[in-house]
């Protein structure tokens, strides 16, 4: 299977928003922030976009646009179950981006 190279421009745009960065931070520990989710286990299935929107105090369509940018960058996986969309972090893509950024900027590990 051929690996598709991520679009670096999409990734950089996705991380250019503090709200999208915070979405990635809270999804690192979904049980902590979304243990009240009843429709599905937030760790196993992901977190409902509606609950993420409520967490930030924004409308569901506004959060959906942020989620779509993160998904297009490869940083989030999403799955639809009935009428809900659940999101979780794509740890592999985040790690790959971090490695690429360090290499591109010649950042040495201490």
C-alpha positions, 0 to 999 in steps of 0.5 A: 500500500502506498503511503500518501504524503500529507499536505503540509500547507493543510497541516500548518493551516490547521495548527494556526488556530488556538482553538484547533490546537486546544481541540487537539489538547483536550482530545489527548485525554477524552475521558477527563473532558468528556466522561459525561458522553453517554452515546459512546465511550469517548476513549474507544469511539471518540468524542461527539462534535456537538460536545466539543462545540459545547465545551468551547461555547461555539455553535456546532457548525462553527466547530464542524469547520474547525474539525474539518480542517483538522481532519483534512490535515490528518490530525483527527479521525472521524466516524459517523454513527447514526446522526453523530460524528465522533472525533479522535486524535490521529497520533501517528499523523501528529507524531509524523508532523512533529518529526517533519517539523523538527527535521525541517528546522534542524531542531536537535533533541537535547 
